[in-house]
């Protein structure tokens, strides 16, 4: 009799929590979405959930960044581990058989700062070319270690181990064959274990060779390419990813081979972070100390790819997890090195400076379950008059924009920068319009044009939030006052004429009792802007722990501010790391990014990109696009841009663009539609994980994709204004 199986997606509980399933002891699974997808839909509040069991130890400290101690793995002349700098790597996109082109690209990557370079090796011809590539690089004075990327081919791995310093194997397909989603049933766990012995016969010869030649190995699990065997036993879960890798690690350990490390990649940053934390937690429990390679796979390109990578990689580095990293972008590989270097620098500085706060012990955050804390949205009240404050916040996450008096000097440009639609000069809220604005200064009473612009914005639902001291000097009818928590401990001070609502500002240094005093205040939200020199991620964790422990329902908006004008890449990566690292735990109801010298429209779009990357609020099409490699069967950058241009106006729709079949179907578990290279010049189209059209000539494949979207009632025609502004809305290419 077949044992019962758990629901893959878990059950949605209070505050948007998704309760992850326990591993299956036996059973089956068929065509299910990944565990976090349920979170992307608006969560409904219900009865209080039971208190979650505390998570196990997954990092050295949750209140200070401390590097997780590891052994050292040797990759040629490069050392990977906690006693060494974070190693940077990338992957070539050339045909591996083209020795000259591959050597040239490796040299460009090394010159750009890559400590090692991965090369795809899909067959014997490519493996034979690898020896020539290695020799040619040595002749040119490049000792940069090379990593062979192996799928499906144990024999190829054996050959290339003679030339390259490191082998990456994928547990999902090293011996299980090509990706399938067939249903498999294990009535007896012994059957599952017996199949492991077959894997051992395929894997042990490679381990023996790597041990003899002192080659390194990465046991690299991908969420999108778990084997049918693992899917049937554990489901499409982080637990399945970890257990898949541990099967191969156990074989290595049985042979006294320890020169290996792990990775747990996924295109969804939330799944990726959960999997890596679970990996680290299990290694603590086993007293293992192997290094960890970090990466968000199929992150995409431009700003979105950098944002998703920062959310995933940056949040883990702030916990001291990660010894080597790759930022996977659909761009030329040498362009990955700058964001890679920036992320590594953030992590290394945090460790060196001991970034953190005074020790405290969390009681509410559970890293095993994703549970988004959802604050109580504002309600309309008697006395609000003509102002409707229900639009101050959005249920799926809010974007607030900081506006200056200079911005108000040109109302039409301001409306557009805030993402408003315009009709006869009047602004109206649209899908990607800022939910509210923050003003440090208010135009004087005689500045008719500026005040009329603010009035029109308020009428459209975009209200102004202004510091109380400013409103006391220059009242603004309908404005929401911002009051420091310490100024409201004895009760909120009197509000200026024309103001009926207020928000509370906190800086993360308040005592627990001061934070709990929020229950006595009638604030519509909290703006959390950490004090200078205070670690945002650690201080915010403490604030949320107190708020959640006291069962306070007030929404919390992350307020980030820096002087000067940082490069756009730097802005994206720091925001993704500091705020995205909190949103991956469901901590936060939105974001206010305030950089006075930066373009207002860019900050708004970046903020929406942050919420979308954290699986909160979708305002544009979501793309899962691989970074390209030697397996890619078409010009990925060109085709991705072509698809994006024609489909970028479909919020709530996700499209995967994959250069080959290796990870395609699996990573499309997180996508509605897929465009996958099936053969040279031929494209296969998917709906979810199911291929529905095969071998379409590439010239017409994009139009066929659009027809497929239409057939599934997910298409809307692009409005004229959208056609003109889609490039601005997407902000895919980051320029400085």
C-alpha positions in Angstrom: 0.0 0.0 0.0 1.4 3.4 -1.0 2.2 5.7 1.9 0.4 9.1 1.9 2.3 12.0 0.3 2.5 15.6 1.5 1.3 18.5 -0.7 4.3 19.9 -2.5 3.3 23.5 -2.1 2.4 23.2 1.6 -0.6 25.0 3.0 -1.1 28.8 3.1 -1.5 29.9 6.7 -1.9 33.2 8.5 0.2 36.1 7.5 1.0 34.6 4.1 3.0 31.7 5.6 3.6 28.7 3.4 4.2 25.6 5.6 6.9 23.5 3.8 6.2 19.8 3.6 8.3 17.2 5.3 10.3 14.8 3.1 8.3 12.0 1.6 9.2 8.6 2.9 7.7 7.2 -0.3 5.1 8.2 -2.8 4.9 10.2 -6.0 4.7 13.7 -7.4 3.4 15.1 -10.7 3.7 18.5 -12.4 3.6 20.7 -9.3 4.7 24.3 -8.9 7.6 25.1 -6.7 7.1 25.8 -3.1 7.4 29.6 -3.2 5.1 30.2 -6.1 2.1 30.3 -3.8 3.6 33.3 -2.1 3.5 35.4 -5.3 -0.2 35.6 -5.1 -1.8 38.0 -2.7 -2.1 36.2 0.7 -5.3 36.3 2.7 -5.1 36.6 6.4 -6.9 34.0 8.4 -6.9 32.5 11.9 -3.6 32.8 13.7 -1.1 30.1 12.8 0.5 27.9 15.4 3.9 29.1 16.5 6.6 27.7 14.2 9.2 25.4 15.5 12.6 27.2 15.9 15.0 26.8 13.0 18.3 25.0 13.5 21.6 26.8 13.4 22.3 27.8 9.8 25.0 30.6 10.3 27.5 31.6 12.9 25.3 34.5 14.1 22.0 36.1 13.2 22.9 39.4 14.9 26.4 39.9 13.4 28.0 38.9 10.1 30.6 36.2 10.9 32.1 34.0 8.2 31.0 30.3 8.4 34.2 28.3 9.2 35.1 25.9 6.4 38.0 23.7 5.3 40.1 24.8 2.3 39.4 23.4 -1.1 42.3 23.5 -3.6 41.4 24.4 -7.2 44.8 24.6 -8.9 46.5 27.7 -7.5 43.2 29.1 -6.1 42.1 28.3 -2.5 38.4 28.4 -1.6 37.2 28.5 2.0 36.7 30.8 5.0 40.5 31.4 5.4 40.6 33.0 2.0 38.9 35.8 0.0 35.7 35.0 -1.7 36.6 33.6 -5.1 34.9 35.1 -8.2 34.0 33.0 -11.2 32.1 33.1 -14.5 31.3 30.8 -17.4 32.2 31.0 -21.1 29.6 31.3 -23.8 31.6 30.1 -26.7 31.5 26.7 -28.5 34.0 24.7 -26.5 35.2 23.0 -29.7 36.3 26.4 -30.9 39.6 26.5 -29.0 40.8 29.9 -30.1 37.5 31.6 -29.2 37.2 29.9 -25.9 40.8 30.7 -25.0 40.2 34.4 -25.9 37.1 34.6 -23.8 38.8 32.9 -20.8 41.6 35.5 -21.0 39.1 38.3 -21.1 37.3 36.9 -18.0 40.6 36.5 -16.2 41.7 40.0 -17.0 38.3 41.2 -15.7 39.0 39.6 -12.4 37.7 36.0 -12.6 39.6 33.7 -10.2 38.3 30.6 -12.2 36.3 30.1 -15.3 33.8 27.3 -16.0 33.5 25.8 -19.5 30.7 23.5 -20.7 31.8 20.0 -21.7 28.8 18.2 -23.2 30.6 15.5 -25.2 33.8 13.8 -26.2 34.7 16.3 -28.9 34.5 19.1 -26.3 36.5 17.1 -23.8 39.3 16.6 -26.3 39.3 20.3 -27.0 39.7 21.0 -23.3 43.2 19.7 -23.2 44.1 22.1 -26.0 42.4 25.0 -24.2 44.3 24.3 -21.0 47.7 24.0 -22.8 47.1 27.1 -24.8 46.2 29.2 -21.7 49.4 28.0 -20.0 51.4 29.0 -23.0 49.9 32.5 -22.8 50.8 32.8 -19.2 47.3 32.2 -17.8 47.1 29.7 -14.9 43.4 30.6 -14.2 41.8 27.3 -13.0 39.3 25.9 -15.4 36.1 24.1 -14.3 34.3 21.5 -16.5 30.5 21.7 -16.4 29.2 18.2 -16.7 25.7 16.9 -17.4 24.7 13.4 -18.3 28.2 12.2 -19.2 30.3 10.4 -16.6 32.7 9.2 -19.3 33.3 12.8 -20.4 34.0 13.9 -16.8 36.6 11.2 -16.6 38.4 12.5 -19.7 38.3 16.2 -18.9 39.5 15.6 -15.3 42.9 15.0 -16.9 43.1 18.6 -18.1 40.9 20.8 -15.8 41.4 21.7 -12.2 37.8 21.2 -11.1 34.7 19.3 -12.2 31.2 20.4 -11.6 28.7 17.6 -11.5 24.9 17.9 -11.3 23.4 15.3 -9.0 20.1 15.6 -10.8 21.5 14.2 -14.1 24.9 12.7 -13.6 23.6 9.2 -13.6 19.8 9.6 -13.8 19.8 10.7 -17.4 17.8 13.5 -19.1 15.2 15.5 -17.2 11.8 13.9 -17.1 8.7 14.5 -15.0 7.3 11.1 -15.1 5.6 9.9 -12.0 7.6 7.4 -10.0 6.3 5.4 -7.0 8.4 4.0 -4.2 6.3 1.6 -2.1 9.5 0.5 -0.3 12.2 3.0 0.7 14.7 0.1 0.2 14.0 0.5 -3.6 15.0 4.1 -3.4 18.2 3.2 -1.6 19.0 0.4 -4.0 19.1 2.9 -6.9 21.7 4.8 -5.0 24.1 1.9 -5.4 23.7 2.2 -9.2 24.7 5.8 -8.9 27.7 4.8 -6.9 29.0 2.6 -9.8 28.9 5.6 -12.1 30.3 8.2 -9.7 33.1 6.4 -7.9 35.6 6.2 -10.8 35.4 10.0 -11.1 36.0 10.4 -7.4 39.0 8.1 -7.5 40.5 10.0 -10.4 39.9 13.5 -8.8 41.5 12.2 -5.6 44.5 10.8 -7.5 45.0 14.0 -9.6 44.1 16.4 -6.7 41.2 17.8 -8.7 38.4 19.7 -7.0 34.7 19.0 -7.4 31.5 21.0 -7.0 28.4 19.0 -6.2 26.0 21.5 -7.7 22.3 20.9 -7.3 19.9 22.9 -9.5 16.3 23.4 -8.4 15.3 22.9 -12.1 17.1 19.7 -12.7 16.3 17.4 -9.7 16.0 13.9 -10.9 12.7 12.2 -11.2 13.9 9.8 -8.5 14.5 12.7 -6.0 11.3 14.5 -7.1 9.3 11.4 -6.4 10.8 11.0 -2.9 11.2 14.5 -1.6 9.2 16.7 -4.0 10.3 19.8 -5.7 11.7 21.3 -2.5 14.9 22.7 -0.9 15.0 19.4 1.1 15.2 17.5 -2.1 18.0 19.7 -3.4 20.0 19.2 -0.2 19.5 15.4 0.0 20.3 15.0 -3.7 23.7 16.6 -3.1 24.4 14.7 0.1 24.0 11.4 -1.6 27.0 12.3 -3.7 28.9 13.8 -0.8 28.5 10.6 1.2 30.1 8.7 -1.7 33.0 11.1 -1.7 33.4 10.8 2.0 33.3 7.0 1.9 36.3 7.2 -0.4 38.1 9.7 1.9 37.9 12.4 -0.8 37.1 15.9 0.7 38.3 18.3 -1.9 34.8 19.3 -2.9 32.2 22.0 -2.2 28.4 22.5 -2.6 26.0 24.7 -4.5 22.2 24.9 -4.3 21.1 27.1 -7.3 17.6 28.2 -8.3 16.2 31.0 -10.4 13.8 32.0 -7.6 15.8 33.8 -5.0 13.5 32.7 -2.2 13.9 29.0 -3.0 17.7 29.6 -3.5 18.1 31.2 -0.1 16.0 28.5 1.7 18.0 25.7 0.0 21.4 27.2 1.0 20.3 27.8 4.6 19.1 24.3 4.8 22.3 23.0 3.4 24.3 25.0 5.9 22.1 23.9 8.8 22.5 20.3 7.8 26.2 20.7 7.6 26.3 22.2 11.1 24.3 19.2 12.3 26.7 16.7 10.6 29.8 18.7 11.7 30.8 19.1 8.0 32.8 22.1 7.0 32.8 22.1 3.2 32.8 25.5 1.4 29.8 26.8 -0.5 29.4 28.2 -4.0 26.6 30.8 -4.3 24.6 31.7 -7.3 21.1 32.5 -8.6 20.8 30.6 -11.8 19.0 32.0 -14.9 18.9 35.5 -13.2 18.5 37.3 -16.5 20.1 40.5 -17.6 20.6 44.1 -16.7 19.0 45.6 -13.6 16.7 42.7 -13.0 19.4 40.1 -13.2 21.6 42.1 -10.8 18.7 42.6 -8.4 17.7 38.9 -8.2 21.4 38.0 -7.7 21.8 40.6 -5.0 18.7 39.4 -3.2 19.9 35.8 -3.2 23.7 36.0 -3.0 23.8 39.2 -0.9 21.4 38.0 1.8 23.5 34.9 2.3 26.8 36.7 2.4 25.4 39.0 5.1 24.9 35.8 7.2 28.5 34.8 6.5 27.6 32.0 4.1 29.5 31.7 0.8 33.1 31.2 -0.2 32.9 31.5 -4.0 30.2 33.2 -6.1 29.0 33.6 -9.6 26.5 36.2 -10.9 24.7 34.5 -13.8 23.7 37.1 -16.3 22.4 36.9 -19.9 25.3 39.1 -20.9 29.0 38.6 -22.0 30.7 36.6 -19.2 33.3 39.3 -18.4 30.4 41.7 -17.6 29.5 39.4 -14.7 32.7 40.3 -12.9 31.8 43.8 -11.7 28.6 42.8 -9.8 30.3 39.7 -8.6 33.2 41.8 -7.2 30.7 44.2 -5.6 28.8 41.5 -3.9 32.0 39.8 -2.6 33.2 43.2 -1.3 29.9 43.7 0.6 30.3 40.3 2.3 34.0 40.7 3.0 33.6 44.2 4.5 30.7 43.0 6.7 32.9 40.3 8.1 36.0 42.5 8.5 34.0 45.2 10.3 32.0 42.8 12.5 28.8 44.4 11.1 25.9 43.8 13.4 24.1 44.8 16.5 24.2 43.9 20.2 23.4 40.2 20.7 19.8 39.2 20.8 17.9 36.0 20.3 15.3 35.7 17.6 12.0 34.0 18.5 9.8 34.5 15.5 11.8 34.0 12.3 11.6 30.4 10.9 14.0 29.8 8.0 12.3 26.5 7.1 9.0 28.2 6.2 8.5 31.3 4.1 5.9 33.4 5.9 5.4 36.9 4.8 4.3 39.2 7.6 1.5 41.3 6.2 0.7 44.6 8.0 -2.9 45.9 8.4 -3.7 48.2 5.4 -5.1 51.6 6.1 -8.9 51.9 6.3 -11.0 55.0 5.5 -12.3 56.8 8.6 -14.9 59.4 9.4 -13.1 62.7 9.5 -10.8 61.9 6.5 -12.9 64.1 4.4 -12.2 64.1 0.7 -8.9 62.2 1.1 -9.0 58.4 0.6 -6.1 56.9 2.5 -6.8 53.3 1.6 -4.4 53.8 -1.4 -1.4 54.7 0.8 -0.2 51.1 0.7 -0.7 48.1 -1.6 -1.5 44.6 -0.3 1.3 42.9 -2.3 4.0 45.4 -1.3 4.3 49.2 -1.6 6.7 51.5 -3.4 7.1 55.0 -1.9 9.1 57.7 -3.8 11.0 60.6 -2.3 10.1 63.9 -4.1 12.0 67.2 -3.9 10.9 70.8 -4.5 12.9 70.6 -7.7 10.8 67.7 -8.9 7.7 69.7 -8.2 8.9 72.5 -10.5 7.7 70.5 -13.5 4.5 68.6 -12.6 4.1 66.8 -16.0 7.6 65.3 -15.7 6.9 64.4 -12.1 3.7 62.6 -12.9 5.6 60.5 -15.5 8.5 59.8 -13.2 6.0 58.5 -10.6 4.5 56.2 -13.2 1.2 57.9 -13.5 -1.0 57.8 -16.5 -2.0 61.1 -17.9 -5.4 62.2 -19.3 -5.9 65.8 -20.3 -3.0 66.7 -18.0 -4.4 64.9 -15.0 -2.5 62.1 -13.3 -4.0 58.7 -12.6 -2.6 55.7 -10.8 -1.4 52.9 -13.0 0.0 49.4 -12.4 3.5 50.7 -11.7 2.7 54.1 -10.1 4.3 55.0 -6.7 1.9 54.3 -3.9 2.8 57.5 -2.0 5.5 60.2 -1.9 7.8 61.4 0.8 8.6 65.1 1.0 11.2 66.6 3.3 10.2 70.1 2.2 6.7 71.5 1.4 6.2 74.2 -1.3 5.2 77.5 0.2 1.5 78.4 0.3 2.0 80.9 -2.6 3.5 78.2 -4.9 0.2 77.5 -6.7 1.6 75.2 -9.4 3.5 72.9 -7.0 0.6 72.7 -4.5 -1.9 72.0 -7.3 0.4 69.1 -8.4 0.4 67.6 -4.9 -3.4 68.1 -4.7 -3.9 66.3 -8.0 -1.7 63.5 -6.9 -3.6 63.1 -3.7 -6.9 63.0 -5.6 -5.4 60.2 -7.7 -4.5 58.3 -4.6 -0.8 59.2 -4.3 -0.6 60.9 -0.9 2.2 62.9 0.6 4.1 61.9 3.8 5.9 64.9 5.4 8.0 65.2 8.6 5.8 66.7 11.4 8.2 69.6 12.0 7.9 70.6 8.4 4.1 70.5 8.5 4.0 72.5 11.7 5.9 75.3 9.8 4.1 74.9 6.4 0.8 73.0 6.6 -0.2 70.9 3.6 -3.9 69.8 3.6 -4.3 66.0 3.5 -0.6 65.3 4.1 0.4 62.4 6.4 2.7 63.5 9.2 5.9 61.5 9.9 6.7 61.4 13.6 9.8 59.9 15.3 8.8 57.1 17.7 10.7 58.6 20.6 8.7 61.8 20.2 5.4 59.8 20.5 6.2 57.6 23.5 3.7 59.6 25.6 1.2 59.6 22.8 1.2 61.2 19.4 1.7 65.0 19.5 -1.0 67.3 18.1 -1.2 67.2 14.3 -1.2 70.4 12.2 -4.4 71.7 10.7 -5.5 69.6 7.6 -3.6 66.5 8.8 -5.4 63.6 10.3 -3.1 60.7 9.8 0.5 60.0 10.7 3.3 57.5 10.3 6.0 56.6 12.8 9.7 56.6 12.0 12.2 54.3 13.7 16.0 53.9 13.3 16.6 50.4 14.7 18.3 51.6 18.0 15.0 51.7 20.0 14.6 49.5 23.0 12.2 46.6 22.8 9.8 48.4 25.1 9.9 51.5 22.9 9.1 49.4 19.8 6.2 47.6 21.7 4.8 51.1 22.4 3.6 51.1 18.8 0.5 49.2 20.0 -0.6 52.4 21.7 -0.3 54.5 18.6 -2.6 54.7 15.6 0.1 54.9 12.9 -0.8 53.9 9.4 2.7 52.6 8.9 6.3 52.5 10.2 9.2 53.9 8.2 12.3 51.9 9.2 15.4 53.9 8.4 18.4 52.5 10.3 20.6 55.0 12.0 24.0 55.8 10.4 26.6 53.1 11.1 23.9 50.6 12.2 23.6 47.3 10.3 20.3 47.4 8.4 19.8 43.7 8.1 20.6 42.9 11.7 18.9 45.9 13.3 15.8 45.3 11.2 15.6 41.6 12.3 15.6 42.7 15.9 12.8 45.3 15.2 10.7 42.7 13.4 11.3 40.1 16.1 9.9 42.5 18.7 7.0 43.6 16.4 6.0 40.0 15.6 6.5 38.9 19.1 4.0 41.6 20.3 1.6 40.7 17.5 1.6 44.2 16.2 -0.2 44.6 12.8 1.3 48.0 11.7 2.9 47.8 8.2 6.6 48.4 8.0 8.3 50.1 5.0 12.1 49.9 4.6 13.5 53.4 4.1 16.9 53.5 2.6 18.9 56.8 2.2 22.4 57.6 1.1 24.1 60.9 0.2 26.0 61.4 -3.0 25.3 59.6 -6.3 26.4 56.0 -6.4 26.6 54.1 -9.7 23.3 52.5 -10.7 24.8 49.0 -10.4 26.0 49.8 -6.9 22.6 51.1 -6.0 20.9 48.0 -7.3 23.2 45.6 -5.6 23.3 47.4 -2.2 19.5 47.7 -2.1 19.0 44.1 -3.2 21.4 42.9 -0.5 20.2 45.1 2.4 16.5 45.2 1.8 16.1 42.0 -0.3 17.9 40.2 2.5 15.0 41.0 4.7 12.2 40.5 2.2 13.4 36.9 1.6 12.2 36.3 5.2 8.9 38.1 4.6 10.0 41.0 6.7 8.7 44.2 5.2 5.6 45.7 3.5 7.4 47.9 1.0 10.3 50.2 0.2 11.2 53.8 0.1 14.6 54.4 -1.6 15.8 58.0 -1.2 18.8 59.2 -3.2 18.4 62.9 -3.8 20.8 63.0 -6.8 19.4 60.0 -8.6 16.7 59.9 -11.3 13.3 59.5 -9.7 11.9 57.2 -12.4 14.9 54.9 -12.1 14.5 54.6 -8.3 10.8 53.8 -8.7 11.4 51.1 -11.3 14.3 49.7 -9.3 12.0 49.5 -6.2 9.3 47.7 -8.1 12.1 45.3 -9.4 13.1 44.7 -5.8 9.5 43.7 -4.8 9.1 41.5 -7.9 12.5 39.9 -7.4 11.4 39.1 -3.8 8.2 37.5 -5.2 5.9 40.2 -3.7 4.4 42.4 -6.4 4.4 41.9 -10.2 4.2 45.0 -12.4 5.9 43.6 -15.5 6.6 40.3 -17.2 8.9 38.0 -15.3 11.7 36.5 -17.3 13.8 33.4 -16.4 16.7 33.5 -18.9 19.8 31.4 -18.8 23.2 33.1 -19.0 24.3 31.2 -22.1 27.1 28.7 -22.4 28.6 26.5 -25.1 25.4 24.4 -25.2 23.3 27.4 -26.2 21.6 26.8 -29.6 20.9 30.4 -30.5 22.0 34.0 -29.7 20.5 34.2 -26.3 20.9 37.9 -25.8 19.4 38.8 -29.1 16.5 36.5 -28.8 15.8 37.4 -25.2 15.6 41.1 -26.2 13.3 40.3 -29.1 10.9 38.4 -26.8 11.1 41.1 -24.1 10.3 43.8 -26.6 7.1 42.0 -27.7 6.0 40.6 -24.3 7.3 43.0 -21.6 3.8 44.4 -20.9 2.3 41.3 -19.3 2.4 41.6 -15.5 1.8 38.3 -13.8 3.1 36.3 -16.7 6.5 34.6 -16.5 8.5 33.5 -19.5 11.6 31.3 -19.5 14.1 31.7 -22.3 16.5 28.7 -22.3 19.4 28.1 -24.7 19.2 24.3 -24.3 17.4 21.5 -22.6 19.8 20.9 -19.7 18.0 23.0 -17.1 15.2 24.3 -19.3 12.1 22.3 -18.3 13.0 22.2 -14.6 13.7 25.9 -14.2 10.5 26.5 -16.1 8.7 25.1 -13.1 8.7 28.8 -12.1 7.5 30.0 -15.4 4.2 30.0 -17.3 5.7 29.7 -20.8 9.0 28.5 -22.1 11.1 29.1 -25.2 13.8 26.4 -25.4 16.5 25.6 -27.9 15.8 22.0 -28.9 18.1 21.7 -31.9 20.1 24.1 -34.1 17.6 26.5 -35.6 14.7 24.8 -33.9 12.7 25.9 -30.8 10.5 24.0 -28.5 7.7 25.8 -26.7 6.5 24.9 -23.2 3.5 25.6 -21.0 4.9 25.0 -17.5 6.9 21.8 -17.7 5.1 20.4 -20.7 6.4 20.8 -24.2 3.4 21.7 -26.4 5.1 22.5 -29.7 8.4 21.0 -31.0 11.0 21.9 -33.6 9.5 25.3 -34.6 11.8 27.2 -37.0 13.5 30.0 -35.0 12.4 32.7 -37.4 8.8 32.4 -36.4 9.2 31.0 -32.9 8.6 34.4 -31.1 5.3 34.9 -32.9 4.3 31.3 -32.1 5.1 32.0 -28.4 2.7 35.0 -28.5 0.0 32.9 -30.1 0.5 30.3 -27.3 0.1 33.1 -24.7 -3.1 34.2 -26.4 -4.5 30.7 -26.5 -4.1 30.5 -22.7 -5.9 33.9 -22.2 -2.8 35.6 -20.8 -2.3 38.1 -23.5 -3.4 41.8 -23.5 -2.7 44.2 -26.2 -0.1 46.8 -25.6 -1.5 50.3 -25.1 0.1 53.1 -27.1 1.7 54.7 -24.0 3.1 51.3 -22.9 4.6 50.9 -26.4 6.5 54.1 -26.0 7.6 53.6 -22.4 8.2 49.8 -22.2 12.0 50.2 -22.4 11.9 52.7 -19.5 9.6 50.5 -17.5 11.7 47.4 -17.9 15.0 49.2 -17.2 16.9 46.1 -18.2 20.1 47.8 -19.2 21.9 49.5 -16.4 23.8 52.6 -17.4 25.8 55.0 -15.3 
